[in-house]
């Protein structure tokens, strides 16, 4: 053991001496590996949080699951992660496979009063929720089952650690105080410990309240007709989690859940048999899935892109390893005579292998340490894009990420050390002792060429991915929305239980509208009932000559005031918009989108047509205008069936405002909130959201893919260019004698330049061909992540091929220039 330790110590000293003598070589390798290892550390810190890391303080992650309810509708299976409270009670009562169950949801609810009211994440949970975690309260207690009972629950709250620190200074006298959450005044009974975030690591809750208290408040606000909120099967708004018994397998738990689900549906259908789908067509089933919702079955587009980016980061590491292996192999080839001398002096090949691997592992270790810095800053940027509301955790203090970086460092060390080790195995003692420049020119390493082609091919794959996402993002940005979101702010009213009669609600909205019109920088203001990509409203519509408009598609509406089309930037194509004359007592008027006009009255003029909204016997609403099509539900598959009603005629006491500002909605956000908040009665408040922020949420996955694939692609291309330059430059140096002979025999300078450039371009062409083939194979898996873009777009493939060829040309020019300056007399004397 002592001898082995001495040998290792000697190898380390030998490696350090060698690296100190070539600082530029050492720094180049360290930085190359730092980029590859750091990229993987940064991506892992995000992918781990999304797809692998169990919730903090969870007692038994392996046996804890989310429950999904599956049904078949019109031949397509849907898996819902939300359940009704009544269904949750049924599944809890009729299953035997679980130690415990809980229901939960999270909502952005106002905390505080007046201008200090802020919407924060609030967890509404059953009392059993805390039992899933090993997280005793740092102060006070958690609420009990007795405080979480229907119909109204108890108004008690547990503060999150962060809110306790920021609003109460971490003082013990917070217990017993009251806090306004939504429309209810809650008494603080406890504080969750530091680091406890429940199931919401991406946005830790500010407070936890009984789900029954929240359910009762919500039921009052939406006025459930003729039903008790805790027994109805028509209101899905929460999720269910379970913990399996230790002796129960997942298939057994799924079967137990499915039987209870079917029994619950039978009870529901017996209560209200009207319009129910037969069980054999519905095919109901339930199953227990991962406690991490992003692992499916309803995986978000951001999680899918993050998974791909994790694979991309591995590709970058492979490229970095190939680059470093090329540099180490070049050094090994230059040291052939030295190695031969050492072998002749009696050192064993295994000892030389040990020294080579020690050197590569030492270099990888240095690269890994530098990579931690890359991972820290890169991870922060990635979490800001993918997990914008997550508490920023330092990579250097996260054991899981540190472990990943350590594994990546070891893998990089062994991978980069393999090439010189294999070169050593092929060492010919006699030939290498006599080796000179001529033999060096002859024995150029094929391994270096293979590594270089591999770098080029992998770079092509990443650049193709970048090109496809950039094109997708371009398609999204050029997509005609039918409105201009950039300068529009959305003002929504949050009443928090304040009761106003219809006249009071109308008067409040009129005051807000007039006040907003008078604010500096505001050009147009209009009422709204719905918001694109956020909320929608639909009614049954009846048109003469059409037996059912429902079979044509879904028609959505908004209730607006006269300045709406100027506020939103939506074009009026024919007729007029909603005007001041469209008051409650006037004939009902509507503006329809061009797509709606074409599908309801093909080949006819829509103006003047009668539409009955809400029933086939109600009075006509007449079409007075046709507007441009808008996207309101989905960017890719939205037919644009939309219509506009007069707010005074349809919903005079509902909705909020759209405000067009001249300096940008984000800049005017706080000014609008502070100006309008004093007009709100009691604890009610307004929220102001830039419409562009809502739209950006729809495009985030494409923006993320375009940005990160491009960054990784450019990084890979840079590494490939460095690798190509090093190989060509090394080959030129090895062929100095050969080139001198060529010049002596009459070769011209352009012949030598052409020879070097041809070698570089040939290597690049092989890499392009191989990479393009790989990209074509994997393209079918990338297609679902793209927007209106073919994964085999010839423009993207052509641009990537041209880029790599151009980079190869540039990387070959310097060695070509060096070759053109070869002095034949000096070259002929080279040995």
C-alpha positions, -999 to 999 in steps of 0.1 A, spaced: 0 0 0 29 23 9 46 16 -24 14 24 -43 10 57 -25 46 66 -32 41 58 -69 9 79 -70 27 108 -53 56 106 -78 31 105 -107 14 136 -94 47 155 -90 58 144 -125 24 156 -140 26 189 -122 62 195 -134 51 187 -169 21 211 -168 41 239 -153 66 238 -181 37 243 -206 13 268 -190 -5 277 -222 -11 241 -230 -24 235 -194 -47 266 -195 -61 257 -229 -71 222 -217 -84 234 -183 -107 260 -200 -119 236 -226 -129 211 -200 -143 238 -177 -168 248 -205 -179 212 -210 -181 202 -174 -196 236 -164 -223 233 -190 -233 199 -177 -233 211 -141 -255 241 -150 -280 220 -170 -281 193 -143 -290 219 -116 -321 227 -136 -330 192 -150 -325 177 -115 -349 202 -100 -375 196 -127 -373 158 -132 -353 141 -105 -349 159 -72 -376 148 -47 -394 176 -28 -374 187 2 -381 169 35 -405 144 19 -406 113 42 -406 86 15 -403 98 -21 -403 63 -35 -438 56 -21 -453 90 -26 -473 98 -58 -496 122 -76 -529 107 -87 -541 111 -123 -576 103 -135 -578 90 -171 -609 92 -194 -615 88 -231 -633 116 -249 -641 114 -286 -616 86 -290 -587 104 -273 -574 96 -239 -569 125 -214 -551 122 -180 -562 149 -156 -541 158 -126 -569 177 -110 -597 162 -90 -629 174 -74 -630 176 -36 -659 151 -36 -638 127 -58 -609 131 -34 -632 121 -5 -644 91 -25 -609 79 -34 -597 83 1 -627 63 15 -627 35 -10 -590 27 -14 -570 4 8 -536 7 -8 -524 39 9 -510 50 42 -523 85 38 -538 108 12 -540 146 8 -555 172 -15 -537 204 -24 -535 233 -47 -516 265 -50 -529 299 -61 -517 334 -64 -537 352 -38 -534 387 -24 -518 389 10 -521 422 29 -545 451 25 -545 484 5 -515 495 -16 -494 469 3 -515 440 -10 -494 417 -31 -503 385 -49 -482 356 -36 -482 319 -39 -505 304 -13 -508 266 -7 -543 254 0 -539 220 16 -557 193 36 -545 189 71 -530 155 62 -506 172 38 -480 179 65 -479 142 75 -461 134 42 -431 155 53 -405 153 81 -408 191 87 -419 201 122 -429 237 125 -402 261 136 -428 280 156 -463 271 168 -482 242 151 -498 230 120 -536 230 116 -555 198 124 -582 177 108 -607 193 130 -598 227 115 -600 214 80 -636 202 78 -665 211 55 -684 232 49 -661 262 58 -630 251 76 -612 272 102 -595 306 92 -561 296 104 -528 299 85 -492 286 87 -466 311 74 -438 301 51 -404 308 66 -396 335 40 -428 355 47 -422 352 85 -388 366 81 -396 395 57 -429 406 71 -426 397 108 -388 399 112 -388 363 125 -404 373 157 -423 348 179 -452 373 184 -464 366 149 -484 338 164 -519 349 171 -518 379 147 -542 380 118 -533 382 82 -556 390 52 -553 363 26 -578 367 -2 -612 376 12 -606 359 45 -589 371 77 -567 342 90 -551 337 124 -514 327 123 -509 295 142 -475 284 131 -444 289 109 -430 262 85 -392 255 89 -365 270 67 -363 251 34 -398 236 36 -416 243 3 -441 215 1 -444 204 -36 -436 239 -49 -398 242 -51 -402 263 -82 -422 289 -63 -422 284 -25 -456 293 -9 -458 323 13 -485 307 35 -505 274 39 -542 275 47 -568 247 51 -582 236 17 -618 236 31 -615 273 41 -603 282 7 -629 260 -10 -657 277 9 -644 311 -1 -641 302 -37 -676 286 -38 -690 319 -25 -673 339 -52 -684 317 -81 -719 310 -68 -721 273 -74 -758 268 -84 -778 244 -63 -748 224 -52 -725 221 -22 -689 227 -31 -676 197 -12 -700 172 -29 -702 185 -65 -684 166 -92 -685 196 -116 -657 216 -100 -621 204 -105 -596 226 -88 -571 207 -67 -547 177 -70 -543 145 -49 -512 129 -35 -509 95 -19 -484 74 0 -484 37 -8 -483 11 20 -449 -6 21 -464 -39 10 -483 -25 -20 -468 -23 -55 -476 4 -80 -498 -19 -102 -518 -29 -72 -522 7 -61 -533 17 -97 -559 -11 -97 -572 0 -63 -575 36 -75 -592 27 -107 -619 6 -89 -626 35 -65 -627 60 -94 -652 39 -113 -673 35 -82 -672 73 -77 -683 79 -113 -713 55 -108 -723 75 -77 -720 108 -98 -741 94 -126 -768 81 -103 -771 116 -88 -774 133 -122 -779 109 -151 -784 136 -177 -758 138 -205 -735 113 -188 -711 93 -210 -714 55 -206 -685 38 -188 -676 16 -217 -670 47 -238 -654 68 -211 -630 39 -201 -622 55 -167 -590 46 -149 -567 61 -123 -531 57 -116 -503 68 -93 -474 87 -110 -443 105 -99 -446 131 -72 -428 154 -96 -455 167 -119 -430 175 -147 -422 138 -151 -457 133 -166 -479 123 -179 -486 160 -185 -450 171 -191 -447 208 -199 -429 220 -230 -402 237 -208 -395 203 -192 -392 187 -226 -368 213 -239 -348 211 -206 -345 173 -212 -331 179 -247 -307 206 -234 -294 181 -208 -285 158 -237 -270 188 -256 -248 195 -226 -235 159 -227 -227 164 -264 -207 196 -255 -188 176 -229 -180 149 -255 -168 176 -279 -146 191 -252 -132 156 -243 -125 149 -280 -107 183 -282 -86 177 -251 -79 141 -262 -66 155 -295 -42 179 -277 -30 152 -253 -25 129 -283 -5 155 -301 17 159 -271 21 121 -268 32 119 -304 58 147 -298 71 127 -268 75 93 -286 112 94 -284 111 104 -247 87 75 -240 110 51 -260 140 62 -240 121 56 -207 110 22 -218 146 13 -228 157 23 -193 134 -3 -178 102 16 -168 71 -6 -173 43 3 -197 18 1 -169 38 28 -150 37 50 -181 0 44 -184 -5 54 -148 15 86 -154 -5 95 -185 -39 88 -167 -27 108 -137 -19 137 -159 -52 136 -177 -71 132 -144 -52 162 -129 -61 183 -159 -97 172 -157 -97 181 -120 -85 216 -127 -111 218 -154 -137 206 -130 -128 233 -104 -131 260 -131 -163 243 -143 -179 249 -110 -177 286 -116 -192 281 -151 -220 260 -136 -227 286 -109 -232 315 -133 -246 294 -161 -270 276 -137 -283 309 -124 -291 321 -160 -308 288 -168 -329 288 -136 -339 323 -144 -352 311 -178 -367 278 -168 -375 283 -131 -378 321 -127 -394 320 -93 -371 294 -77 -349 304 -48 -314 306 -63 -292 279 -48 -254 279 -51 -240 251 -71 -210 248 -49 -232 240 -19 -255 215 -36 -243 180 -30 -262 165 -59 -247 189 -85 -213 186 -69 -215 149 -73 -225 152 -110 -196 176 -116 -173 151 -99 -185 122 -120 -183 144 -152 -147 153 -142 -137 116 -137 -153 106 -170 -136 135 -188 -103 125 -172 -105 89 -183 -119 97 -218 -92 122 -226 -65 99 -213 -75 70 -235 -60 84 -267 -24 88 -254 -27 54 -236 -36 36 -268 -8 54 -286 16 41 -259 3 5 -265 14 8 -301 48 22 -293 77 5 -312 108 9 -291 134 5 -319 116 26 -344 107 54 -319 143 56 -307 154 63 -343 124 84 -351 129 118 -366 109 143 -385 105 121 -415 90 93 -395 68 118 -377 55 129 -410 47 94 -420 32 83 -387 4 109 -385 -22 98 -361 -55 86 -375 -70 88 -340 -66 125 -341 -85 127 -374 -113 105 -361 -116 127 -330 -117 158 -352 -144 144 -374 -164 134 -343 -162 170 -331 -174 184 -364 -203 159 -366 -215 167 -331 -212 204 -338 -234 200 -368 -261 182 -348 -261 210 -322 -261 238 -348 -290 221 -367 -310 220 -335 -302 257 -329 -312 266 -364 -345 247 -361 -354 265 -328 -344 298 -342 -366 293 -372 -394 282 -349 -390 313 -328 -390 334 -359 -423 318 -371 -438 325 -337 -427 362 -336 -440 367 -372 -473 350 -364 -502 374 -369 -519 376 -336 -545 401 -346 -536 424 -318 -505 442 -306 -495 430 -271 -463 451 -266 -478 483 -252 -510 470 -236 -514 464 -199 -542 443 -184 -559 456 -153 -579 430 -134 -601 436 -104 -597 413 -73 -627 420 -51 -615 398 -21 -651 392 -10 -662 428 -13 -699 427 -23 -712 453 -47 -746 453 -63 -748 455 -101 -751 493 -101 -721 496 -78 -700 472 -99 -708 492 -131 -700 525 -114 -667 512 -101 -656 500 -136 -666 534 -150 -645 552 -124 -615 531 -132 -620 536 -170 -622 574 -166 -592 575 -142 -570 554 -165 -579 576 -195 -566 607 -176 -532 592 -167 -501 605 -184 -488 583 -212 -521 564 -217 -535 567 -252 -564 543 -252 -585 524 -225 -612 498 -230 -632 474 -208 -625 436 -212 -641 404 -200 -614 380 -212 -577 380 -220 -559 362 -248 -541 331 -237 -552 336 -201 -590 335 -198 -619 327 -222 -657 328 -223 -680 309 -246 -718 308 -250 -741 287 -271 -748 305 -304 -776 298 -328 -776 309 -365 -805 304 -389 -798 275 -413 -772 258 -391 -785 230 -370 -756 230 -346 -728 256 -345 -709 234 -320 -699 210 -347 -681 239 -366 -659 246 -336 -657 267 -304 -667 303 -306 -652 327 -279 -663 361 -269 -652 393 -252 -674 421 -239 -658 455 -247 -663 492 -248 -660 516 -278 -622 522 -277 -614 484 -277 -601 480 -312 -578 510 -310 -565 498 -276 -557 463 -289 -546 473 -324 -571 449 -339 -582 459 -374 -618 465 -384 -623 452 -419 -659 461 -426 -687 478 -408 -682 494 -375 -670 486 -340 -688 488 -307 -699 524 -302 -713 547 -274 -748 540 -289 -746 503 -280 -762 508 -246 -783 483 -227 -816 495 -241 -803 496 -278 -806 467 -302 -779 442 -294 -748 445 -316 -717 423 -322 -685 424 -342 -673 390 -355 -639 379 -367 -633 373 -404 -629 335 -397 -662 334 -378 -680 353 -406 -666 329 -432 -676 297 -414 -711 308 -404 -721 327 -436 -699 313 -464 -703 333 -496 -726 358 -479 -721 392 -462 -720 388 -424 -732 424 -418 -768 425 -405 -770 388 -398 -789 376 -367 -771 355 -340 -789 343 -309 -765 340 -280 -774 317 -251 -805 301 -266 -825 298 -298 -854 318 -285 -835 349 -272 -836 382 -292 -812 386 -321 -778 401 -317 -770 418 -351 -735 417 -367 -724 453 -372 -688 448 -381 -661 423 -392 -627 424 -375 -594 408 -383 -587 373 -369 -571 370 -335 -552 342 -317 -566 338 -283 -564 302 -273 -535 285 -290 -507 297 -312 -506 268 -335 -542 255 -338 -566 284 -333 -591 289 -361 -599 324 -348 -636 321 -342 -641 352 -320 -667 378 -315 -672 410 -295 -702 422 -276 -710 455 -260 -700 454 -223 -730 476 -215 -753 450 -231 -737 417 -221 -716 421 -189 -718 457 -175 -707 447 -140 -679 423 -149 -644 423 -162 -614 447 -161 -595 470 -184 -570 470 -213 -548 500 -212 -525 511 -241 -495 531 -230 -470 551 -250 -439 542 -231 -444 504 -227 -467 485 -204 -439 472 -181 -427 508 -174 -462 519 -167 -471 489 -145 -465 503 -111 -479 537 -120 -511 522 -131 -514 501 -100 -508 529 -76 -531 553 -95 -561 529 -97 -557 511 -63 -572 540 -43 -605 537 -62 -610 501 -50 -633 496 -21 -622 480 12 -596 452 9 -601 447 -28 -572 456 -52 -561 457 -88 -534 437 -106 -516 451 -136 -500 426 -160 -483 436 -193 -500 416 -221 -466 409 -236 -458 390 -204 -488 367 -210 -478 362 -246 -441 355 -237 -452 326 -215 -466 310 -247 -433 313 -265 -409 306 -236 -400 271 -247 -390 282 -282 -371 312 -269 -353 289 -244 -345 263 -271 -333 289 -296 -311 306 -270 -295 276 -254 -291 255 -286 -274 285 -302 -251 290 -272 -242 254 -270 -239 252 -308 -215 282 -310 -195 267 -281 -193 234 -299 -183 251 -332 -156 270 -314 -141 239 -299 -143 221 -332 -125 250 -349 -98 249 -322 -95 212 -327 -93 215 -365 -66 242 -362 -45 221 -338 -46 190 -361 -38 209 -393 -11 229 -376 4 198 -361 3 180 -395 20 210 -412 47 209 -385 52 172 -390 53 175 -428 79 203 -429 105 181 -446 80 168 -471 70 204 -480 106 214 -484 111 186 -508 80 197 -528 93 233 -530 127 220 -541 111 200 -568 93 231 -581 60 232 -562 46 268 -560 32 285 -529 -4 281 -540 1 244 -543 12 241 -507 -17 263 -496 -42 243 -516 -28 211 -501 -33 223 -465 -67 238 -472 -79 207 -490 -71 186 -459 -90 209 -436 -120 212 -459 -121 174 -464 -122 168 -427 -150 194 -423 -169 178 -452 -168 144 -436 -179 159 -403 -208 177 -420 -220 146 -438 -218 124 -406 -235 151 -385 -262 158 -410 -270 121 -411 -273 119 -373 -295 151 -373 -318 136 -398 -322 104 -377 -331 123 -345 -352 149 -362 -385 130 -357 -381 132 -320 -375 170 -321 -405 178 -343 -431 181 -314 -410 209 -299 -409 230 -331 -434 255 -343 -444 254 -379 -410 242 -389 -398 210 -406 -371 192 -387 -355 185 -420 -355 221 -432 -329 222 -461 -322 259 -454 -311 251 -419 -290 221 -429 -274 242 -458 -267 271 -435 -250 248 -409 -230 230 -435 -218 264 -450 -209 277 -415 -188 246 -406 -170 247 -440 -164 285 -435 -150 278 -400 -128 250 -413 -115 273 -440 -106 300 -415 -90 274 -391 -69 261 -419 -57 295 -432 -30 301 -405 -14 266 -409 -16 271 -447 1 304 -444 28 288 -423 33 261 -450 36 287 -477 66 302 -459 86 269 -456 123 275 -465 133 245 -485 170 245 -473 160 245 -437 132 220 -443 156 196 -460 179 197 -431 150 190 -406 153 157 -387 
